[in-house]
Amino acid sequence: MLSLSRFVILGLATLSFAHPGEEHHHDRAVELSVREFKAAAKRGLSACSEKLQRRDFHNRAAERRAAKVEARRRHLNSLVVRDTNTTADTSHLSSENYTSSTPESTIFASNGTCILNPEGETGPYWVKGELIRSNITEGEPGVPVTIEGQFVDVETCEPIVGLYWDVWHCNSTGVYSGVVAMGNGNSDDESNLDSIFLRGIQQSDDEGVVTFDTVFPGHYTDRATHIHMIAHLNATLLSNNTLSGGTVPHVGQLFFDQDLITDVEALYPYNTNTINITENVDDSVFIAETEDSTSDPVLEYVYLGDSLSDGLFAWITVAVNTSATYDPNYSYVYTANGSVAESGGDDSTQPGSGGNQTQPSQSPGL
């Protein structure tokens, strides 16, 4: 692995205004660091392959995911399968002849893709100090999605146990909870500061796995459909169900197949959003994470039934450099009185810039 100093990443993309203040900085020297990072990650993950195979890593993942799909299928009889590929400009409809009788162990065994995308910016709407919980829907309308992330240490090839996965994304019409700002829904609606929909944190189990129940994200100006994520290590769980201390070894974003996005956006309430859709191939962050790389930040998925309304099960494996440390920027903290505007962190999300102290300035309430 490269030493920590060799994958300093100051920004991932050219300037973009997804929401006011959501900027992506571009630097030629950084591009060289990113390429070195990707090359080293590729070598490291290749070396992991044999070890993971000996540990029966993929077969256990296949069995676990099959069980989760069965539990969430709600007695539906039809299964339609679509896979994702590493590039956004190819069809993501599976080339396999999967049917409803194809064993789930066959479907989920296609778990050969690990991603180690260069860590990206948090954007302006990370709310620091969110609650530990696995169901983050809060009654929001949209296509139900269960997302599973499996975290692997790129240096040891072992699952990362006890990691806290922090996720947040916009709702079906492109609005984030917990913030009030121009470009984020009704900027006069301060009640949104009391909302916590589509945000949450959950701890990985003995296989490095974290699962959330959520809804498919919508879209907003100049950004493709995506889910933000931060990984916390060595954090302390407080009695009020939030985290304190620890470090952040990974900051990133996850994306969806473009064909799937098109199908979802045709449904209500997604189709009430009049903002133009930005596709993956035109999204600055997506480009930065996939250009000249085997990194694949796109969630694999299956339908749980005959239609999108029945929901999706989506998964991804994330390889993390646990030695890296980031200090992600934030604009709000979650408190007993809802979100409070407060800026902090390092906008560059530069590795080695110091640990992220995740305890909010006021104690959150449940």
C-alpha positions as CSV (number, residue, x, y, z in Angstrom):
1,M,0.0,0.0,0.0
2,L,1.1,3.5,-0.6
3,S,2.0,5.5,2.5
4,L,-0.7,7.8,3.7
5,S,1.0,10.9,2.3
6,R,0.7,9.5,-1.2
7,F,-3.0,9.6,-1.4
8,V,-3.7,13.1,-0.2
9,I,-6.9,14.0,-2.1
10,L,-8.0,17.6,-2.1
11,G,-11.0,17.3,-4.3
12,L,-12.5,15.1,-6.9
13,A,-14.0,17.1,-9.6
14,T,-14.5,20.4,-11.4
15,L,-16.6,23.1,-9.8
16,S,-20.2,22.2,-9.7
17,F,-23.2,23.7,-8.0
18,A,-25.5,20.8,-7.1
19,H,-26.9,22.8,-4.2
20,P,-25.7,26.2,-3.3
21,G,-22.3,25.6,-1.7
22,E,-21.8,22.1,-3.0
23,E,-18.5,22.7,-4.7
24,H,-16.0,20.2,-6.2
25,H,-12.5,21.5,-6.6
26,H,-10.1,20.4,-9.4
27,D,-6.4,20.3,-9.2
28,R,-3.9,18.7,-11.6
29,A,-1.5,17.6,-8.9
30,V,-4.4,16.0,-7.1
31,E,-5.3,14.0,-10.3
32,L,-1.8,12.4,-10.2
33,S,-2.3,11.5,-6.5
34,V,-5.7,10.0,-7.3
35,R,-4.2,7.9,-10.1
36,E,-1.5,6.6,-7.8
37,F,-4.1,5.8,-5.2
38,K,-6.2,3.8,-7.7
39,A,-3.2,1.9,-9.0
40,A,-2.2,0.9,-5.5
41,A,-5.7,0.0,-4.5
42,K,-6.1,-2.2,-7.6
43,R,-2.9,-4.1,-6.7
44,G,-4.0,-4.5,-3.1
45,L,-7.4,-5.8,-3.9
46,S,-6.0,-8.3,-6.4
47,A,-3.8,-9.6,-3.6
48,C,-6.9,-10.0,-1.4
49,S,-8.7,-12.2,-3.9
50,E,-7.1,-15.5,-2.9
51,K,-7.4,-14.8,0.8
52,L,-11.1,-13.9,0.5
53,Q,-11.7,-17.1,-1.4
54,R,-10.1,-19.2,1.3
55,R,-12.3,-17.6,3.9
56,D,-15.4,-18.4,1.8
57,F,-16.1,-14.7,1.9
58,H,-18.2,-14.5,-1.2
59,N,-20.3,-17.6,-0.6
60,R,-21.2,-16.4,2.9
61,A,-22.2,-13.0,1.4
62,A,-24.3,-14.9,-1.2
63,E,-26.2,-16.8,1.5
64,R,-26.7,-13.8,3.7
65,R,-28.1,-11.7,0.9
66,A,-30.3,-14.5,-0.3
67,A,-31.8,-14.7,3.1
68,K,-32.4,-11.0,3.3
69,V,-34.1,-10.9,-0.1
70,E,-36.4,-13.8,1.0
71,A,-37.3,-12.0,4.2
72,R,-38.2,-8.8,2.3
73,R,-40.0,-10.3,-0.7
74,R,-43.3,-10.5,1.2
75,H,-44.3,-13.7,-0.5
76,L,-44.0,-12.3,-4.0
77,N,-43.4,-15.0,-6.6
78,S,-41.5,-13.2,-9.4
79,L,-37.9,-12.2,-9.4
80,V,-36.4,-10.0,-12.1
81,V,-32.6,-9.5,-12.0
82,R,-30.4,-6.7,-13.3
83,D,-26.7,-6.3,-12.7
84,T,-24.5,-3.2,-12.8
85,N,-21.3,-2.9,-14.8
86,T,-18.3,-0.7,-14.2
87,T,-19.2,2.0,-16.7
88,A,-22.2,4.2,-17.0
89,D,-22.5,4.1,-20.8
90,T,-23.3,0.4,-21.0
91,S,-26.6,-1.4,-20.5
92,H,-26.9,-2.7,-17.0
93,L,-29.5,-5.3,-17.8
94,S,-28.0,-8.7,-16.9
95,S,-26.7,-10.8,-19.8
96,E,-27.5,-13.9,-17.8
97,N,-30.6,-15.8,-18.4
98,Y,-31.9,-15.4,-14.9
99,T,-35.5,-16.4,-14.2
100,S,-37.7,-16.8,-11.1
101,S,-36.4,-20.3,-10.7
102,T,-32.7,-19.4,-10.8
103,P,-31.2,-20.2,-7.3
104,E,-30.5,-17.1,-5.3
105,S,-27.1,-18.6,-4.4
106,T,-26.2,-18.2,-8.2
107,I,-27.6,-14.7,-8.4
108,F,-25.8,-13.3,-5.3
109,A,-22.5,-15.2,-5.9
110,S,-21.6,-12.5,-8.5
111,N,-19.9,-10.6,-5.7
112,G,-16.5,-10.1,-7.3
113,T,-16.5,-6.3,-7.4
114,C,-14.8,-4.4,-4.6
115,I,-14.7,-0.7,-4.8
116,L,-12.1,1.6,-3.4
117,N,-13.1,4.9,-4.9
118,P,-11.0,7.9,-4.0
119,E,-12.7,9.6,-1.1
120,G,-15.0,12.5,-2.1
121,E,-16.4,15.6,-0.5
122,T,-19.3,15.4,1.8
123,G,-21.3,18.2,0.1
124,P,-22.9,20.9,2.2
125,Y,-25.7,18.7,3.8
126,W,-24.0,16.2,6.1
127,V,-25.7,16.6,9.5
128,K,-23.1,15.7,12.0
129,G,-24.3,13.6,15.0
130,E,-27.2,11.7,13.5
131,L,-29.0,8.8,15.2
132,I,-28.0,5.1,15.1
133,R,-30.8,3.3,13.3
134,S,-31.3,1.0,10.4
135,N,-34.7,2.2,9.1
136,I,-34.4,5.7,7.8
137,T,-37.5,6.1,5.7
138,E,-39.6,8.2,8.2
139,G,-42.6,7.6,6.0
140,E,-41.1,9.3,2.9
141,P,-42.9,8.2,-0.3
142,G,-40.9,6.5,-3.0
143,V,-39.6,3.1,-4.2
144,P,-38.5,1.0,-1.2
145,V,-34.8,0.1,-1.2
146,T,-32.8,-2.1,1.2
147,I,-29.2,-1.3,0.8
148,E,-26.4,-3.5,2.1
149,G,-22.8,-2.4,2.4
150,Q,-20.0,-4.8,3.2
151,F,-16.7,-3.2,4.4
152,V,-13.3,-4.8,3.9
153,D,-9.9,-3.6,5.1
154,V,-7.8,-3.2,1.9
155,E,-4.6,-3.8,3.9
156,T,-5.7,-7.1,5.6
157,C,-8.4,-8.3,3.3
158,E,-10.6,-8.9,6.4
159,P,-14.1,-7.6,7.1
160,I,-14.2,-4.5,9.2
161,V,-16.1,-5.3,12.3
162,G,-17.6,-2.4,14.4
163,L,-17.4,0.2,11.7
164,Y,-20.2,2.8,11.7
165,W,-21.7,3.5,8.3
166,D,-23.2,7.0,8.1
167,V,-25.5,7.6,5.1
168,W,-27.7,10.4,3.9
169,H,-29.5,11.3,0.7
170,C,-32.3,13.5,-0.7
171,N,-36.0,12.4,-0.9
172,S,-38.0,11.6,-4.1
173,T,-38.2,15.3,-5.0
174,G,-34.6,16.2,-4.3
175,V,-34.9,17.6,-0.8
176,Y,-32.6,16.8,2.1
177,S,-33.9,16.7,5.7
178,G,-32.3,18.6,8.5
179,V,-31.3,21.7,6.5
180,V,-32.7,24.9,5.3
181,A,-31.0,26.5,2.3
182,M,-31.7,28.0,-1.1
183,G,-32.1,25.1,-3.6
184,N,-33.2,22.6,-1.0
185,G,-37.0,22.7,-1.3
186,N,-38.8,25.5,0.4
187,S,-36.1,27.6,2.0
188,D,-38.7,29.3,4.2
189,D,-39.8,26.0,5.8
190,E,-37.8,25.9,9.0
191,S,-39.7,22.8,10.1
192,N,-37.3,20.8,7.9
193,L,-34.7,21.4,10.6
194,D,-36.7,19.0,12.8
195,S,-36.8,16.3,10.1
196,I,-34.4,13.3,10.0
197,F,-35.7,11.4,7.0
198,L,-33.2,9.4,4.9
199,R,-30.4,9.9,7.4
200,G,-28.9,7.4,9.8
201,I,-25.9,5.5,11.1
202,Q,-25.5,1.7,11.6
203,Q,-22.7,-0.5,12.9
204,S,-21.2,-3.4,10.8
205,D,-21.5,-6.9,12.1
206,D,-19.0,-9.8,12.2
207,E,-18.9,-9.9,8.4
208,G,-18.4,-6.2,8.0
209,V,-22.0,-5.8,6.9
210,V,-24.4,-2.9,7.4
211,T,-28.0,-2.8,6.2
212,F,-30.4,0.2,5.8
213,D,-34.1,0.4,4.8
214,T,-34.7,3.5,2.8
215,V,-36.3,4.8,-0.4
216,F,-34.8,5.4,-3.8
217,P,-33.3,9.0,-3.9
218,G,-34.6,11.6,-6.3
219,H,-32.5,14.2,-8.1
220,Y,-31.6,17.9,-7.9
221,T,-29.7,20.5,-9.9
222,D,-26.4,19.4,-11.6
223,R,-26.1,16.1,-9.7
224,A,-26.8,12.5,-10.7
225,T,-28.9,10.4,-8.3
226,H,-26.6,9.4,-5.4
227,I,-26.2,8.4,-1.8
228,H,-23.6,10.1,0.5
229,M,-21.6,8.0,2.9
230,I,-19.0,8.4,5.7
231,A,-17.3,5.5,7.6
232,H,-16.5,6.0,11.3
233,L,-13.9,3.9,13.1
234,N,-13.3,3.5,16.8
235,A,-16.2,5.8,17.7
236,T,-18.0,5.5,21.0
237,L,-21.7,4.9,21.1
238,L,-23.3,7.4,23.6
239,S,-26.4,6.7,25.7
240,N,-28.4,9.1,23.5
241,N,-27.9,6.8,20.5
242,T,-25.3,9.0,18.7
243,L,-21.5,8.7,18.2
244,S,-18.6,10.4,19.8
245,G,-14.9,10.5,18.7
246,G,-13.2,8.1,16.4
247,T,-11.8,8.7,13.0
248,V,-13.2,8.8,9.4
249,P,-11.2,6.6,7.0
250,H,-13.6,6.9,4.1
251,V,-15.8,9.5,2.5
252,G,-17.7,8.7,-0.7
253,Q,-20.8,8.6,-2.8
254,L,-22.8,5.7,-4.3
255,F,-24.7,5.7,-7.5
256,F,-27.4,3.7,-9.4
257,D,-27.8,2.2,-12.8
258,Q,-29.0,4.9,-15.3
259,D,-31.7,2.7,-16.7
260,L,-33.0,2.1,-13.2
261,I,-33.0,5.8,-12.5
262,T,-35.1,6.4,-15.7
263,D,-37.7,3.9,-14.6
264,V,-37.9,5.3,-11.1
265,E,-38.1,8.9,-12.3
266,A,-41.2,8.0,-14.4
267,L,-43.1,7.2,-11.2
268,Y,-45.0,9.4,-8.7
269,P,-43.8,11.5,-6.8
270,Y,-40.4,11.5,-8.6
271,N,-42.1,12.7,-11.8
272,T,-43.4,15.9,-10.0
273,N,-39.8,17.1,-9.9
274,T,-39.3,19.6,-12.8
275,I,-35.5,20.0,-12.4
276,N,-33.5,18.5,-15.3
277,I,-32.0,15.1,-14.7
278,T,-28.2,14.9,-14.7
279,E,-27.0,11.5,-15.9
280,N,-24.1,9.6,-14.4
281,V,-21.9,10.2,-17.4
282,D,-22.3,14.0,-16.9
283,D,-21.9,14.0,-13.1
284,S,-18.5,15.4,-12.0
285,V,-18.2,13.1,-8.9
286,F,-19.2,10.0,-10.9
287,I,-16.6,10.8,-13.5
288,A,-13.9,11.4,-10.9
289,E,-14.5,8.1,-9.2
290,T,-14.6,6.0,-12.3
291,E,-12.2,7.6,-14.8
292,D,-9.1,5.5,-15.5
293,S,-10.1,3.1,-12.7
294,T,-11.6,-0.2,-12.0
295,S,-13.5,1.4,-9.1
296,D,-17.3,0.8,-9.4
297,P,-19.4,3.1,-7.2
298,V,-22.7,1.7,-8.6
299,L,-24.9,-0.4,-6.4
300,E,-25.8,-3.9,-7.7
301,Y,-29.5,-4.7,-7.3
302,V,-32.4,-7.1,-7.8
303,Y,-36.1,-6.4,-8.0
304,L,-38.0,-7.9,-5.1
305,G,-41.2,-8.5,-7.1
306,D,-43.0,-7.8,-10.4
307,S,-42.6,-4.0,-10.3
308,L,-40.5,-1.2,-8.8
309,S,-43.3,-0.6,-6.3
310,D,-42.4,-3.9,-4.6
311,G,-39.0,-2.6,-3.9
312,L,-35.3,-3.3,-4.5
313,F,-32.5,-5.0,-2.7
314,A,-29.1,-3.3,-3.5
315,W,-25.6,-4.1,-2.3
316,I,-22.0,-3.0,-2.7
317,T,-18.6,-4.0,-1.2
318,V,-16.5,-1.1,0.0
319,A,-12.7,-1.6,0.5
320,V,-11.4,0.9,3.0
321,N,-7.9,2.0,3.9
322,T,-8.3,2.0,7.7
323,S,-5.1,4.0,8.1
324,A,-6.5,7.0,6.3
325,T,-8.0,9.9,8.4
326,Y,-10.3,12.6,7.0
327,D,-12.0,15.6,8.6
328,P,-15.2,15.9,6.6
329,N,-16.9,19.3,6.3
330,Y,-20.4,19.8,7.7
331,S,-22.9,22.7,7.8
332,Y,-25.3,21.4,10.5
333,V,-25.2,19.3,13.7
334,Y,-28.1,17.3,15.1
335,T,-29.2,18.4,18.6
336,A,-32.1,17.7,21.0
337,N,-33.8,20.6,19.3
338,G,-33.3,19.4,15.7
339,S,-30.6,20.5,13.3
340,V,-28.6,23.6,14.1
341,A,-26.5,25.5,11.5
342,E,-22.8,25.1,12.4
343,S,-19.9,24.8,10.0
344,G,-16.8,22.8,10.6
345,G,-14.3,20.2,9.3
346,D,-12.0,20.5,6.4
347,D,-13.6,21.2,3.0
348,S,-10.8,19.3,1.2
349,T,-11.5,16.0,3.0
350,Q,-7.7,15.7,2.9
351,P,-6.4,12.4,4.4
352,G,-4.2,13.0,7.5
353,S,-6.0,16.2,8.3
354,G,-7.1,15.0,11.7
355,G,-9.8,12.8,13.2
356,N,-13.5,13.7,12.9
357,Q,-15.0,14.4,16.3
358,T,-18.6,13.2,15.8
359,Q,-20.1,14.5,19.0
360,P,-22.5,17.4,18.3
361,S,-22.2,20.7,20.2
362,Q,-25.4,19.9,22.0
363,S,-26.6,16.5,23.2
364,P,-29.1,15.0,20.8
365,G,-32.3,13.6,22.1
366,L,-34.3,10.6,20.9
